[in-house]
Every structure is written in structure tokens, then in C-alpha cells.
């Protein structure tokens, strides 16, 4: 399985600077690796647990409303188990970090990076192929999880989705894939700038935990410090406090994906942020269409895509400026 890349690429076609050949080899390595199956097994275990909670509460949810019942498989949990969307939001970054934290450091430590660069391939094809192969592997993981939830809903719960529910599910999975690809790009960046894989993994995990668990606490603390809510002045500071806290939270990809997934999977969410009384007057109660929900989350998707591009661009620039033939 661990075929020497240099020997393999020597017989590969030179089209595209060797990027296509290296992409196929990297993707095959991902799909054959134990870490890929371990992270897939972890996500399937979490998905199964969330589906157990969703199915146990589905009858109660159906009594309240039978509309968009299929989407509730993704958003419903139990008192002890989180929903599938919440699990994917928290554990999804682990998949990206796992596939990218040693993308370059492993080549450097094994001494194969300079041999790769000595082959008749473009230097930038190395890092581009690694990112594209990792993104393809993540796409397979996200698609498998979405198909698993859908199959359980169809076979065990007898929930038949409408066309709009299918489209909303696909939009949610697409946003989830972009979100996890950001963590892949960030892991590759640390793999480029760090000398050891353990250092790159620790840096990625630290950022993941901070943005997922502690960013909300920091945002609330900063907002309360600048716009205190105590006393009479607190009534005047409520809107400024909320807007600042919301803006700080939206610096985190975790929060962006949480808002986007909630809006896409719950058509009854009609706005993101504060709604004033003047805006609420005349609004017609009812679920939003898919197009209107996409308009609400379009800024979130643009920011997530921009974060992926920035993280990969920085890693690309750092890699191209490094001396790897020594």
C-alpha cells in the first residue's frame, strides 16, 4: 500500500504537470489508510447515536408538526444525545484535521518530499493534489453520512422526503463539506509551516477546541465588558451588546456553520440576528422557500469558501517559498 511515490510517478503521464497522477495516488492512499476508516467509523458511530435519539423523539415531533419531517432526522436529538447536525458541526473538523495534519510533514520526515520535487512534475502540483485528494475523501465521508441518515429515515421510520427536503439536505451536505474543507486547508497549512506532524496536529486541535468551545465565552465576555447590561444603562446597551457578541461569534467557522445548517434544515427560521418590531409588522407567518433560506445563509457560505481559499493560499505560498531539495 505504501508504494514509493517517486517510482510510481516516474511511470505516470506528465499531463498537467503530474497533478492528476499524484491526485489519484493521494486519494488512493487516503481511502486505503486506517485513519480514514477510523474517522469514518467515529462519525458513523456518532450518527447512529444521533439517529437513535431522533427516532425515539420522532413520534412526539410528528404530533407537533408533520411538515418537513424528513429534515427533523438531521436536527432532532434527545435529552442526552445531540442531533446529527450538531455532531457533524463538532466532530466534522476532526476529519479534515486527520487527513491534512501530516500532508507535508510526513513526506519531509520520510525523505520523499525532495524526491517528489525531483520528478518531472510542477512543484505546486504536490500541494494542490494533496488538498484536492483530501477534499475528495471528505466529500465521500459527507456523502456516506447523508446517505446513511436518509436510508435510516426511509427504511426504519418510513419518512418519505419531498423534493424540497432532498434539495435542502443536499445544500446542507454541501455547506458541511465546505466547512470541513476549511479544517483540511488549515491542517495542510500547519503541516507546511511545522517541522513535525505532532506539532501541526496539536496546533489544529487547539484552534478547533477554542473556536468550538471557548469562542462563545470570549465573545460574551468582551461584549459584557464593552457594553455592560447592569443597571439602567444596560437597557440601552442590549442591542449593542447582542450585535457585538454576534459579530465576534461569526468570526468562528463553527458558529457560521451552525447558523447556516439551522437555517437550511429548518424552513421555519425566517431571519438571522435581531428582528425589530418595525420589521416584524406585516410579515406573513410560514416556512421559507429553499431559495429564501439560501439567501439568508449566502453570506455564511461565501465566508466559509473565503476561509478555505485563504487557508489554502497561505499554505500554497509558504510551500512554494520553502527550500525542499536540500
C-alpha positions in Angstrom: 0.0 0.0 0.0 2.9 2.4 0.8 4.2 2.4 -2.7 7.1 4.7 -3.3 5.6 7.9 -4.8 8.8 8.7 -6.7 8.9 5.4 -8.5 5.2 5.5 -9.2 5.2 9.0 -10.6 8.2 8.2 -12.8 5.9 6.0 -15.0 2.9 8.3 -14.8 1.8 10.5 -17.6 3.2 14.0 -17.4 -0.1 15.8 -18.3 -1.0 18.7 -16.0 2.5 18.7 -14.5 1.8 15.3 -12.8 -1.0 16.7 -10.7 -3.6 14.2 -12.0 -1.3 11.2 -11.3 -0.4 12.5 -7.9 -4.0 13.3 -7.1 -5.1 9.7 -7.8 -2.2 8.3 -5.7 -3.0 10.6 -2.8 -6.7 9.7 -3.0 -5.9 6.0 -3.1 -3.7 6.4 0.0 -6.5 8.2 1.9 -9.1 5.6 1.0 -6.7 2.7 1.9 -5.4 4.2 5.1 -6.5 3.1 8.6 -7.1 6.7 9.7 -9.7 7.2 7.0 -11.7 4.2 8.2 -11.2 5.2 11.9 -12.6 8.7 11.4 -15.4 7.3 9.2 -16.2 4.8 11.9 -16.2 7.5 14.6 -18.6 9.7 12.5 -20.9 6.7 11.8 -21.0 5.9 15.5 -21.9 9.5 16.3 -24.5 9.5 13.5 -26.1 6.2 14.8 -26.3 7.7 18.3 -28.0 10.8 17.0 -30.4 8.8 14.8 -31.3 6.8 17.9 -32.3 10.0 19.7 -34.1 11.3 16.7 -36.1 8.2 16.1 -37.1 8.0 19.8 -38.5 11.5 19.7 -39.8 11.5 16.2 -43.3 10.5 17.3 -43.6 13.5 19.6 -42.2 15.8 17.0 -44.7 14.5 14.4 -47.5 15.3 16.8 -46.5 18.9 16.8 -46.0 19.2 13.1 -45.8 16.7 10.2 -44.3 19.2 7.8 -40.6 18.7 6.8 -40.5 15.5 9.0 -37.5 14.2 7.0 -35.4 17.2 7.8 -36.1 16.6 11.5 -33.9 13.4 11.3 -31.0 15.8 10.9 -31.9 18.3 13.6 -33.7 16.3 16.3 -31.8 14.7 19.2 -32.8 13.7 22.7 -32.1 14.9 26.2 -28.8 13.0 26.3 -27.8 12.8 22.6 -27.1 15.7 20.2 -28.6 15.9 16.7 -26.8 14.8 13.6 -26.2 18.4 12.6 -24.6 19.2 15.9 -22.4 16.1 15.9 -21.2 17.0 12.4 -20.6 20.6 13.4 -18.4 19.5 16.3 -16.7 16.3 15.0 -16.5 17.2 11.3 -13.3 19.2 11.8 -11.6 16.1 13.1 -12.0 14.5 9.7 -10.3 17.5 8.0 -7.5 17.7 10.6 -6.9 13.9 10.4 -6.5 13.9 6.7 -4.3 17.0 6.5 -2.1 17.4 9.5 0.8 15.4 8.1 0.3 16.0 4.4 3.7 17.6 4.1 5.4 16.7 7.3 5.2 13.0 6.6 6.8 13.5 3.2 9.5 15.6 4.8 10.2 13.2 7.7 10.3 10.1 5.3 12.7 12.0 3.0 10.3 11.6 0.0 9.5 15.3 -0.5 12.7 16.1 -2.3 12.4 13.0 -4.4 8.9 14.1 -5.4 10.2 17.6 -6.3 12.9 15.9 -8.4 10.3 14.2 -10.6 9.1 15.9 -13.9 6.1 17.5 -12.2 5.3 21.0 -11.3 6.2 21.9 -7.7 2.8 23.4 -7.0 1.1 20.2 -8.2 2.3 18.5 -5.0 0.3 20.6 -2.6 -2.7 21.1 -4.9 -3.0 17.3 -5.4 -2.8 16.8 -1.7 -5.6 19.3 -1.0 -7.8 18.1 -3.8 -7.4 14.4 -2.8 -8.2 15.3 0.8 -11.3 17.3 -0.3 -12.5 14.4 -2.4 -12.1 12.0 0.5 -14.0 14.3 2.8 -16.7 14.6 0.1 -17.0 10.8 0.2 -17.4 10.9 4.0 -20.1 13.6 4.0 -22.0 11.8 1.2 -21.9 8.5 3.0 -23.2 10.1 6.2 -26.0 11.9 4.4 -27.0 8.6 2.6 -26.9 6.7 5.9 -29.3 9.1 7.6 -31.6 9.2 4.6 -31.6 5.4 4.4 -32.5 5.0 8.1 -35.3 7.5 7.7 -36.7 5.7 4.7 -36.4 2.1 6.0 -36.9 2.4 9.7 -39.0 5.5 10.2 -40.9 5.3 6.9 -40.3 9.0 6.3 -40.5 9.9 2.6 -38.8 13.2 1.7 -40.3 15.7 -0.7 -38.2 17.3 -3.4 -37.6 20.4 -1.4 -36.4 18.3 1.6 -34.0 16.5 -0.6 -32.6 19.7 -2.0 -32.3 21.2 1.5 -30.4 18.1 2.6 -28.0 18.3 -0.4 -27.5 22.0 0.4 -26.7 21.2 4.0 -24.3 18.5 3.0 -22.6 20.9 0.5 -22.1 23.5 3.2 -20.8 20.9 5.6 -18.3 19.7 3.0 -17.0 23.3 2.6 -16.9 23.7 6.3 -14.8 20.6 6.8 -12.6 21.5 3.9 -11.6 24.7 5.8 -10.1 22.5 8.5 -8.4 20.4 5.9 -6.8 23.5 4.4 -5.8 24.7 7.9 -4.3 21.4 8.7 -2.3 21.4 5.5 -1.1 25.0 6.3 0.3 23.8 9.7 1.8 20.8 8.0 3.7 23.1 5.8 4.9 25.6 8.4 5.6 23.0 11.2 8.5 20.6 11.1 6.8 17.8 13.0 3.3 16.2 12.5 2.6 16.2 16.2 3.1 20.0 16.4 0.8 20.5 13.4 -1.9 18.3 14.9 -1.7 20.0 18.3 -2.0 23.5 16.7 -5.0 22.5 14.7 -6.8 20.8 17.6 -6.1 23.8 19.8 -7.7 26.1 17.3 -10.6 23.7 16.8 -11.3 23.5 20.5 -11.0 27.2 21.0 -13.4 28.2 18.2 -15.8 25.4 19.1 -16.0 25.6 22.9 -14.5 28.9 24.1 -15.2 31.5 21.3 -18.7 32.0 22.7 -17.4 32.7 26.2 -14.8 35.1 24.9 -17.4 36.9 22.7 -19.9 37.2 25.7 -17.1 38.4 28.0 -15.9 41.1 25.6 -19.5 42.2 24.8 -20.3 42.5 28.5 -17.1 44.4 29.2 -17.7 47.0 26.5 -21.5 47.2 26.8 -22.5 46.2 30.4 -26.0 45.1 31.0 -26.3 46.1 34.6 -28.5 49.0 35.7 -30.5 51.4 33.7 -27.7 51.8 31.2 -27.9 48.1 30.5 -31.3 48.6 28.8 -29.7 50.9 26.3 -26.8 48.6 25.7 -28.8 45.5 25.0 -28.8 45.9 21.2 -25.1 46.9 21.0 -24.2 44.1 23.3 -26.0 41.5 21.2 -24.7 42.8 17.9 -21.1 42.8 19.1 -21.4 39.3 20.6 -23.0 38.1 17.4 -20.3 39.7 15.2 -17.5 38.1 17.4 -19.1 34.7 17.3 -19.4 34.9 13.5 -15.6 35.0 13.3 -15.7 31.3 14.1 -16.4 28.8 11.3 -18.1 26.7 13.9 -20.8 29.4 14.6 -21.2 30.2 10.9 -21.9 26.6 10.0 -24.2 26.3 13.0 -26.3 29.2 11.8 -26.2 28.0 8.2 -27.2 24.4 9.0 -30.1 25.6 11.3 -31.4 27.9 8.6 -31.2 25.3 5.8 -32.6 22.4 7.8 -35.4 24.4 9.5 -37.5 26.3 7.0 -39.4 28.0 9.9 -36.2 30.0 10.6 -37.1 33.3 8.9 -34.2 35.6 10.0 -30.7 35.5 11.4 -30.0 38.1 14.1 -32.2 40.7 15.7 -35.6 41.4 14.2 -37.1 44.8 15.2 -40.8 45.4 15.7 -41.0 47.5 12.5 -39.5 44.6 10.5 -41.9 42.1 12.1 -45.0 44.2 11.3 -46.7 42.8 8.2 -44.6 39.6 8.0 -46.5 36.5 6.9 -46.0 33.6 9.2 -45.0 30.4 7.5 -41.9 28.4 6.3 -39.5 30.0 3.9 -38.8 28.5 0.5 -35.4 27.0 -0.3 -34.4 30.0 -2.3 -35.1 32.4 0.5 -33.3 30.2 3.0 -30.3 30.2 0.7 -30.4 34.0 0.5 -30.2 34.1 4.3 -27.1 31.8 4.5 -25.4 33.0 1.4 -23.1 35.3 3.3 -22.1 32.4 5.6 -21.3 30.2 2.6 -19.3 33.0 1.0 -17.3 33.5 4.2 -16.6 29.8 4.6 -15.4 29.5 1.0 -13.2 32.5 1.5 -11.7 31.0 4.6 -10.9 27.8 2.6 -9.3 29.8 -0.1 -7.3 32.0 2.3 -6.0 29.0 4.3 -5.0 27.1 1.2 -3.5 30.2 -0.4 -1.3 30.8 2.6 -0.2 27.2 2.7 0.5 27.3 -1.1 2.6 30.4 -0.8 4.6 29.1 2.2 5.2 25.8 0.4 6.4 27.4 -2.8 8.8 29.6 -0.8 10.3 26.7 1.1 13.5 25.0 0.1 12.7 21.3 -0.2 15.5 19.9 -2.3 18.2 20.2 0.4 
